[in-house]
Amino acid sequence: MSSERLSEYVNSLKGKKIAIVGIGVSNRPLAKLLLEAGNDVTICDKSDKEKLGDTYTELSSMGARFSLGDDYLENISADIIFRTPGLHPKFLQKYADKGAILTSEMEVFFSLCPCKTIAITGSDGKTTTSTLISEFLKEEGYTVHLGGNIGRPLLCDIPDFTEKDIAVLELSSFQLHGMKCSPDVAVVTNIAPNHLDVHPTFEDYCYAKESIFSNQKAESLLVLNFDNDITREFAGKAAGEVLFFSSKSEISSGACLKDGNILLNGKVLLNAGDIKIPGAHNVENYMTAICATRGLVSEKSIIKVAREFGGVEHRIEFIRELRGVKYYNDSIASSPTRTIAGLRSFDRKVILIAGGHDKLIPFKPLATEVMKRVTALLVSGETAEKIAAAVKAEPGWSEELLPVTVCPDFEAVTKAASAYAKEGDIVILSPACSSFDCFPNFAVRGRTFKKLVNELS
């Protein structure tokens, strides 16, 4: 049945002109799916033929046309346009105004998915929360399909789904913008300024996040952060049931932290001390996942995962200890709030490596936290000077109290941190910025850091 639904949709597009805008991770499988069915597909991408390399060769051999280069968004002629997540819908609105259907791989997935869907968004904590939800469900015996922003698109996997399965999706604001479908269970971990290099305003960013629940039904569930002013207000717009989670307030409808225990609807479910991965933010991630899987998983499964789950790659991931210095990879921390949470995970000050692509987010809150929790700051990338300036502008800063070093590149900043560290120190890569100045994504950045650290002697 799932296979038939996908085939029917793909076949329904025959005879129509299809444009796929952006041929990144999420759109490559989609392009192959449509081309294999004999559809008329034009790939529009800013990269040239040489940069696309094997992708161009493969899709061209399957019959794709191409519109490449700086003018790739001009003169698109299509009945249906599939938007890449990283492109704001406003750049394609003129085609929608002329009658083209503007959609995305993720929106089509939601319309065709035969099983229950749980989707997670937010400024921080999306990946760990998505993974915890998946781990809870797998421990309970469900077949789980984990995807979206966390690693892989799931549309082409739909033929393998059954109605009893559960799809768990991490969704970015880019994927959500303009989406007209919502999951059965929607989760918003928190909202803080982020991706302001793509979203024209913070309000636009918030609006995109709201899309995760704006089309839910009365029987849907929305999980929100009670401690975040913006997400707390989302409850008034919910169509279905709302569960909150909070580490600061005792709440009766949802999960909260009290006397070191996690409570669900007033009942003790888990001792926070049982959670293997460190950090107060991970206690919040557990509360979020517990709310999202309420009624689906047992207390036994939750406790087992808490005691055994060691964390996700690139999230305060221990790399090695060398000459008494411990190295951690927190490359997922692509915003100041996420880096702040990482710094708070340790019971002592650390040596921090930060910097990357500029998302136009203020670094003042990060600088304040750095003054409290960092012994030395080493920065590189586009934002190196901005972060350094923000820290040096903090009251009481001095080079003797908190050395700040600007390095020319990623390898240099890693070696400089190692040279500065002495026995008993902790060195953590927690960039507070996205990776796109030097790397295609945070995972490549994190693996590069691990390689450099493992090569230290």
Backbone hydrogen bonds, N-H to C=O, Kabsch-Sander energy under -0.5 kcal/mol:
donor,donor_aa,acceptor,acceptor_aa,energy
5,R,1,M,-2.1
6,L,2,S,-1.9
7,S,3,S,-2.4
8,E,4,E,-2.8
9,Y,5,R,-1.9
10,V,6,L,-2.6
11,N,7,S,-2.7
12,S,8,E,-1.6
13,L,9,Y,-0.5
13,L,10,V,-1.1
14,K,11,N,-1.4
16,K,13,L,-1.9
18,I,16,K,-0.5
18,I,40,D,-2.2
19,A,80,I,-2.7
20,I,42,T,-2.7
21,V,19,A,-0.6
21,V,82,F,-2.9
22,G,20,I,-0.8
22,G,44,C,-3.5
28,R,24,G,-1.6
30,L,26,S,-0.5
31,A,27,N,-2.5
32,K,28,R,-2.1
33,L,29,P,-2.4
34,L,30,L,-2.4
35,L,31,A,-2.5
36,E,32,K,-2.7
37,A,33,L,-1.0
38,G,35,L,-1.8
39,N,34,L,-2.2
40,D,16,K,-0.6
41,V,39,N,-0.9
42,T,18,I,-2.5
43,I,65,R,-3.1
44,C,20,I,-2.8
44,C,42,T,-0.6
45,D,43,I,-0.6
45,D,67,S,-1.9
52,L,48,D,-2.1
53,G,49,K,-1.4
55,T,52,L,-1.8
57,T,53,G,-1.9
58,E,54,D,-2.9
59,L,55,T,-2.4
60,S,56,Y,-2.5
61,S,57,T,-1.9
62,M,58,E,-0.9
63,G,60,S,-1.5
64,A,59,L,-2.4
65,R,41,V,-2.5
67,S,43,I,-3.1
69,G,45,D,-1.3
69,G,47,S,-0.7
72,Y,69,G,-1.7
74,E,71,D,-2.1
78,A,76,I,-0.6
79,D,17,K,-2.4
80,I,17,K,-2.0
81,I,101,I,-3.2
82,F,19,A,-3.0
83,R,81,I,-0.7
83,R,103,T,-2.8
84,T,21,V,-1.0
87,L,84,T,-1.7
88,H,86,G,-0.5
91,F,88,H,-1.9
92,L,89,P,-2.1
93,Q,89,P,-0.6
93,Q,90,K,-0.6
95,Y,92,L,-1.2
96,A,92,L,-1.4
97,D,93,Q,-2.6
98,K,94,K,-0.6
99,G,96,A,-1.7
100,A,95,Y,-2.3
101,I,79,D,-2.9
102,L,100,A,-0.6
103,T,81,I,-2.8
103,T,101,I,-0.6
108,V,104,S,-2.1
109,F,105,E,-2.0
110,F,106,M,-2.1
111,S,107,E,-1.6
112,L,108,V,-1.4
112,L,109,F,-0.7
113,C,109,F,-2.3
116,K,165,D,-0.9
118,I,167,A,-2.8
119,A,185,V,-2.8
120,I,169,L,-2.9
121,T,187,V,-2.7
123,S,190,N,-1.7
129,T,125,G,-2.1
130,S,126,K,-2.7
131,T,127,T,-2.5
132,L,128,T,-2.7
133,I,129,T,-2.5
134,S,130,S,-2.1
135,E,131,T,-2.7
136,F,132,L,-2.9
137,L,133,I,-2.2
138,K,134,S,-2.6
139,E,135,E,-2.4
140,E,136,F,-1.5
141,G,137,L,-0.7
141,G,138,K,-1.0
142,Y,137,L,-2.3
144,V,142,Y,-0.7
145,H,166,I,-2.4
146,L,144,V,-0.6
147,G,145,H,-0.5
147,G,168,V,-2.3
148,G,152,R,-2.4
149,N,170,E,-3.4
150,I,147,G,-0.6
151,G,148,G,-1.5
157,D,154,L,-1.5
158,I,154,L,-0.5
158,I,155,L,-1.5
160,D,157,D,-2.5
161,F,158,I,-2.1
165,D,162,T,-1.3
166,I,143,T,-2.0
167,A,116,K,-2.7
168,V,145,H,-2.7
168,V,166,I,-0.5
169,L,118,I,-2.7
170,E,147,G,-2.1
171,L,120,I,-3.2
171,L,169,L,-0.5
176,L,172,S,-1.7
177,H,173,S,-1.8
179,M,176,L,-2.7
184,D,117,T,-0.6
185,V,117,T,-2.1
186,A,221,L,-2.7
187,V,119,A,-2.1
188,V,223,V,-2.5
189,T,121,T,-2.6
189,T,187,V,-0.5
196,L,359,K,-0.9
198,V,195,H,-1.6
199,H,195,H,-2.7
205,Y,201,T,-1.6
206,C,202,F,-2.4
207,Y,203,E,-2.5
208,A,204,D,-2.0
209,K,205,Y,-1.9
210,E,206,C,-2.1
211,S,207,Y,-0.9
211,S,208,A,-0.8
212,I,209,K,-1.6
213,F,210,E,-2.0
214,S,210,E,-1.3
216,Q,213,F,-1.9
220,S,217,K,-1.9
221,L,184,D,-2.4
222,L,241,E,-2.5
223,V,186,A,-3.1
224,L,243,L,-2.4
225,N,188,V,-0.7
226,F,224,L,-0.7
226,F,245,F,-2.4
227,D,245,F,-0.6
228,N,225,N,-0.9
229,D,227,D,-0.6
232,R,228,N,-2.6
233,E,229,D,-1.2
234,F,230,I,-0.8
234,F,231,T,-0.6
235,A,231,T,-0.6
235,A,232,R,-0.9
236,G,233,E,-1.2
237,K,234,F,-2.4
238,A,235,A,-1.4
241,E,220,S,-1.8
243,L,222,L,-2.6
244,F,253,S,-2.1
245,F,224,L,-1.7
246,S,255,A,-1.8
251,I,249,S,-0.6
254,G,252,S,-0.7
255,A,244,F,-2.1
256,C,263,L,-1.9
257,L,246,S,-1.3
258,K,256,C,-0.5
258,K,261,N,-2.8
261,N,258,K,-2.1
262,I,270,L,-3.9
263,L,256,C,-3.1
263,L,261,N,-0.6
264,L,267,K,-2.8
265,N,254,G,-3.4
265,N,263,L,-0.5
267,K,264,L,-1.7
269,L,262,I,-3.1
270,L,262,I,-1.6
272,A,260,G,-2.4
273,G,260,G,-0.5
274,D,271,N,-2.5
275,I,272,A,-1.4
276,K,306,A,-2.6
282,N,279,G,-0.7
283,V,279,G,-1.1
284,E,280,A,-1.7
285,N,281,H,-1.9
286,Y,282,N,-2.1
287,M,283,V,-2.2
288,T,284,E,-2.4
289,A,285,N,-2.4
290,I,286,Y,-2.6
291,C,287,M,-2.1
292,A,288,T,-2.2
293,T,289,A,-1.5
294,R,291,C,-1.3
296,L,293,T,-2.6
297,V,293,T,-1.5
302,I,298,S,-1.8
303,I,299,E,-2.4
304,K,300,K,-2.1
305,V,301,S,-2.2
306,A,302,I,-2.4
307,R,303,I,-2.1
308,E,304,K,-1.4
309,F,305,V,-3.1
315,R,312,V,-1.7
316,I,314,H,-0.6
317,E,329,N,-2.7
318,F,316,I,-0.5
319,I,327,Y,-3.0
320,R,327,Y,-0.7
322,L,325,V,-2.7
325,V,322,L,-1.9
326,K,425,D,-2.2
327,Y,320,R,-2.4
328,Y,427,V,-2.6
329,N,317,E,-2.9
330,D,328,Y,-0.6
330,D,429,L,-2.4
332,I,314,H,-2.2
333,A,330,D,-2.1
334,S,332,I,-2.0
339,T,335,S,-2.0
340,I,336,P,-2.6
341,A,337,T,-2.0
342,G,338,R,-1.9
343,L,339,T,-2.6
344,R,340,I,-1.9
345,S,342,G,-1.1
346,F,343,L,-1.1
350,V,373,R,-2.1
351,I,426,I,-3.3
352,L,350,V,-0.6
352,L,376,A,-2.3
353,I,428,I,-2.6
354,A,352,L,-0.5
354,A,378,L,-2.2
355,G,431,P,-2.3
357,H,434,S,-2.7
359,K,357,H,-0.7
367,A,363,F,-2.7
368,T,364,K,-2.1
369,E,365,P,-1.6
370,V,366,L,-2.8
371,M,367,A,-2.0
372,K,368,T,-0.8
372,K,369,E,-0.5
373,R,369,E,-1.9
374,V,370,V,-1.8
375,T,350,V,-2.6
376,A,350,V,-0.8
377,L,403,P,-2.7
378,L,352,L,-2.9
379,V,405,T,-2.8
380,S,354,A,-1.6
383,T,356,G,-1.6
384,A,381,G,-1.5
387,I,383,T,-2.7
388,A,384,A,-2.4
389,A,385,E,-2.6
390,A,386,K,-2.1
391,V,387,I,-2.1
392,K,388,A,-2.4
393,A,389,A,-1.3
394,E,391,V,-1.6
397,W,394,E,-1.9
402,L,398,S,-2.9
405,T,377,L,-2.6
407,C,379,V,-3.3
407,C,405,T,-0.6
413,V,409,D,-2.1
414,T,410,F,-1.8
415,K,411,E,-2.2
416,A,412,A,-2.4
417,A,413,V,-1.9
418,S,414,T,-1.9
419,A,415,K,-2.4
420,Y,416,A,-1.8
421,A,417,A,-1.8
424,G,324,G,-2.5
425,D,422,K,-2.3
427,V,326,K,-3.1
428,I,351,I,-2.6
429,L,328,Y,-2.3
430,S,353,I,-2.2
430,S,428,I,-0.8
432,A,333,A,-2.0
433,C,333,A,-0.7
434,S,357,H,-0.7
438,C,435,S,-1.9
439,F,435,S,-3.2
445,R,441,N,-1.8
446,G,442,F,-2.8
447,R,443,A,-2.6
448,T,444,V,-2.2
449,F,445,R,-2.2
450,K,446,G,-2.4
451,K,447,R,-2.2
452,L,448,T,-2.4
453,V,449,F,-2.7
454,N,450,K,-2.6
455,E,451,K,-1.1
456,L,452,L,-0.5
456,L,453,V,-1.0
